[in-house]
Every structure is written in C-alpha cells, then in structure tokens.
Amino acid sequence: MYDAKRSGAGHAVFDAAQERELAHRLALLVDLRHCVARDELVLHYQPKIDLATRRISGVEALVRWRHPKQGLLSPISFLPEAERIQLIEPITRWVLNQALRQQRIWRDGAST
C-alpha cells in the first residue's frame, strides 16, 4: 500500500526483495529499542585541527552501534530510524554523557 501511494500509480507489484528488506528493517527497529540499555553504543573521537596552528582545537564525537549480529553500524544505518521512532533523545543523552565523561578523563589526565 505504501509503495503504491509513494509511486502515485495506485498499485504496486509484490517484490520478495522488498519483503526481506522490510523484515530486516523491523528486526533492526526491535534491536534499536534496546541498544542504549544493552550498552551497545560506542563513541569514536575525531580530532579537529586548527590549520593555522596545526594543533588540535577540539574533538568530534562520532556514535556507532555495536550491533550484536551485524557488527559496527554507522550512524546513517540507525539514526534516521531512531529519529523516526522517537528514540533519538535517549541516544543523544547517552552520547552527551559519554562525551562529557571522556572529556573529564582527558582533562584530569592532562592536569596530572
């Protein structure tokens, strides 16, 4: 029905590949609902370099999902769905907490 509406043709032809993709997407959504509680997210940090001074001016936190079956997933694989099903808030909260925790570790390590 959704494919028919999207195409504007008023009909759609069954495609087994689409059904497999839909089943895969639904399974991912079920897993996505539990990724924060299961501690499956991970942050990677990318330095930001000031080209004038050639010094690190900051870092960018990049979230990834260590999916138990699919391995490491990039944000494009799950964040649009997280936004769509309103899970972006707990993921954002997790990212902020982890990034701030890491910043404290770096700061405390630099002062010793």
Residue, then its C-alpha position, 0 to 999 in steps of 0.5 A: m500500500y505504501d509503495a503504491k501511494r509513494s509511486g502515485a500509480g495506485h498499485a504496486v507489484f509484490d517484490a520478495a526483495q522488498e519483503r526481506e528488506l522490510a523484515h530486516r528493517l523491523a528486526l533492526l527497529v526491535d534491536l534499536r529499542h534496546c541498544v542504549a540499555r544493552d550498552e551497545l553504543v560506542l563513541h569514536y573521537q575525531p580530532k579537529i585541527d586548527l590549520a593555522t596552528r596545526r594543533i588540535s582545537g577540539v574533538e568530534a564525537l562520532v556514535r556507532w552501534r555495536h550491533p550484536k549480529q551485524g557488527l559496527l553500524s554507522p550512524i546513517s544505518f540507525l539514526p534516521e530510524a531512531e529519529r523516526i521512532q522517537l528514540i533519538e533523545p535517549i541516544t543523544r543523552w547517552v552520547l552527551n554523557q559519554a562525551l562529557r565523561q571522556q572529556r573529564i578523563w582527558r582533562d584530569g589526565a592532562s592536569t596530572 
